[in-house]
Amino acid sequence: MIRSELVDILAQENPELSIREVDSIVTIFFDEIVRQLAEGGRVELRGFGAFSTRGRDQRQGRNPRTGEAVDIPAKKVPYFKPGKEMRARLNV
């Protein structure tokens, strides 16, 4: 599912809201998740899962074209852990 499909489904289920309002709500929802993660926080949606970040250490990589060694800096990456209810529904 892509973002526009989500907006369309939510708009159909909530006819009292315009597409523009639904799009705004979806944008705010995702922006808040990103903001919380950027601040080092965690976002938990009961029954769905939890978003957090994990650190990756600095490491040495290789340029695939030249084979030359390249330093890859440490960074944070997003991580998602599915909730118990989601795992149960996926493994029916």
N, C-alpha and C positions, 0 to 999 in steps of 0.2 A: 504494500500500500504506500502510495506517495502522499505528500502533504495535501495536495489539492483534492485527492479522493477523500481524505479524512474530513476536510472542510465541507465537501459536498454531502457526505453522510450525516455529519452533525447538523447541517442546514436543513436536510430533509427531516431529521428527527425533531427539529426545533423550528417549526414553520413561523413562529412569532419573531424569530431573529432573521435579519437580512444576511446575505452571504458576506457582506463587508463586516458585520458585527461578529459573525462566527470566525472569519479569518483573523480578526483582531484578537479574539479570545485565544485562538490557537497560537498566534504569534506571542502573545503575553505568556502563555503557559510554557512554551519552549524557551523563551528568553529568560524566564525566571529559573528554570532548571540550569541553563548555561551559566547564569550569574552566580547561582549558589555554588556550582562546581568550581567556577573560576575563583571564588573566595575560599576554596578549600573545604567547602561543606559537603553534605550528603543529602540526597533527595530520595525519600522512601514513599512509594505509592503502594499502600496495603493491597495485597492480592495480586499485584502486578510485578513489582520488583524494586530494586534500589540502585540508584546511580551514584557513583563516587569516582574518585580519581585515584590512580596509582602512579607511583614514580618509576621512571626507567632511568637506570644509571647511565653515566657517560660510557661510551664504548667505542671500539675501533671497528669501522666497517670498510668496505671496499667499493670503489667506483666500478660498476659492472663493465663499463666501456674500456677503461684503461687498466683496471686491476690495481690501481693506486690506492694505498691506505688512506682512509678519511676518518677524521675524528667526528663522532656523532655526539652532540651535547646531551646532558641529562635533560629530561623533560617529564611533564605530567601527561598521562593519557586517560581518557574516559574509560570507565569500567561499569558494566551492568551485571547485576546478579538477579536472576529471575526469582520471583516469590514462590512460596510453596503452592499456592493456588494455581499459578500459571504452569508450573511444572506438572501438577496433577492433571490439568486440562490438556496439556500437550501429549501426555503419556496415557491416554485413555485407551 
